[in-house]
């Protein structure tokens, strides 16, 4: 199976993901990974800077559908999501991202 996945950042800090099928979608979100962790960190940071109550993370499109779906993260779970990202970055030796996430997490807690 050939995977067609696009990952790029827009001005509003949302990641566009295009999937050819449902299996591609489920495989991306089945485990923690850098792309998802980065999108959470960047989305929360952008939302905080703009004083929003929800972080825009992803816009999903599927080859066999005309609609696009947006995935957001409400402010009430930013802390939990960032802690998960921080753990991922530590476990996978992404030191710069871990530092940025820790600083952002401290700001969220304040």
C-alpha positions in Angstrom: 0.0 0.0 0.0 1.4 3.4 -1.0 0.8 6.0 1.6 -0.1 9.5 0.5 0.2 11.8 3.5 0.8 15.5 3.3 2.1 17.4 6.3 2.5 21.2 6.1 1.9 24.1 8.3 -0.4 26.9 7.4 -0.3 30.5 8.8 -2.9 29.5 11.4 -0.7 26.7 12.8 -2.9 23.9 11.6 -1.5 20.8 10.0 -3.3 19.6 6.8 -3.4 15.8 6.5 -4.7 14.0 3.5 -5.5 10.3 3.7 -6.1 7.9 0.9 -8.1 5.6 3.2 -9.2 5.0 6.7 -6.3 2.7 7.5 -3.8 5.5 6.9 -5.7 7.7 9.3 -5.9 5.1 12.1 -2.2 4.2 11.7 -1.1 7.8 12.2 -3.0 8.3 15.4 -2.6 4.7 16.7 0.7 5.5 18.5 2.4 8.7 19.7 4.6 10.2 17.0 6.5 13.4 16.4 4.1 14.8 13.8 1.2 14.7 16.2 3.2 15.9 19.1 4.5 18.8 17.1 1.0 19.8 15.9 -0.2 19.8 19.5 2.7 21.9 20.8 2.5 24.4 17.9 -1.3 24.5 18.0 -1.5 25.2 21.8 1.3 27.8 21.5 -0.6 29.6 18.7 -3.9 29.5 20.6 -2.3 30.9 23.7 -0.7 33.8 21.8 -4.1 34.6 20.2 -5.9 34.1 23.6 -8.1 31.4 22.1 -10.0 28.7 24.2 -9.3 26.0 21.7 -6.2 25.0 19.7 -6.6 24.2 16.0 -4.5 21.1 15.3 -5.4 19.3 12.1 -7.5 19.6 9.0 -8.2 16.1 7.7 -9.3 15.2 4.2 -9.9 11.8 2.7 -9.6 10.8 -0.9 -13.1 9.4 -1.1 -14.9 12.3 0.7 -15.6 15.9 -0.3 -15.7 17.2 3.3 -12.8 18.4 5.4 -12.7 17.8 9.2 -11.0 20.0 11.7 -9.6 18.6 14.9 -9.2 21.0 17.8 -8.0 20.7 21.4 -10.0 22.6 24.1 -8.0 24.6 26.7 -9.2 22.3 29.5 -6.9 19.5 28.2 -3.9 21.4 27.1 -1.9 20.6 30.2 -2.5 16.8 29.8 -1.8 16.9 26.1 1.5 18.8 26.6 2.6 16.5 29.3 2.1 13.6 26.9 4.1 15.5 24.2 6.8 16.2 26.7 7.1 12.5 27.7 7.3 11.6 24.0 10.0 14.1 23.3 12.1 12.9 26.3 11.7 9.2 25.4 12.8 9.9 21.8 15.6 12.3 22.5 14.1 15.4 21.0 15.7 17.8 23.4 14.9 21.1 21.7 11.2 20.2 21.4 11.2 19.0 25.0 12.5 22.3 26.3 9.9 24.3 24.2 7.1 22.0 25.4 8.2 22.4 29.1 8.2 26.2 28.8 4.8 26.1 27.1 3.5 23.7 29.8 4.6 26.1 32.5 2.8 28.9 30.8 -0.4 26.8 30.6 -0.2 26.0 34.3 0.3 29.6 35.3 
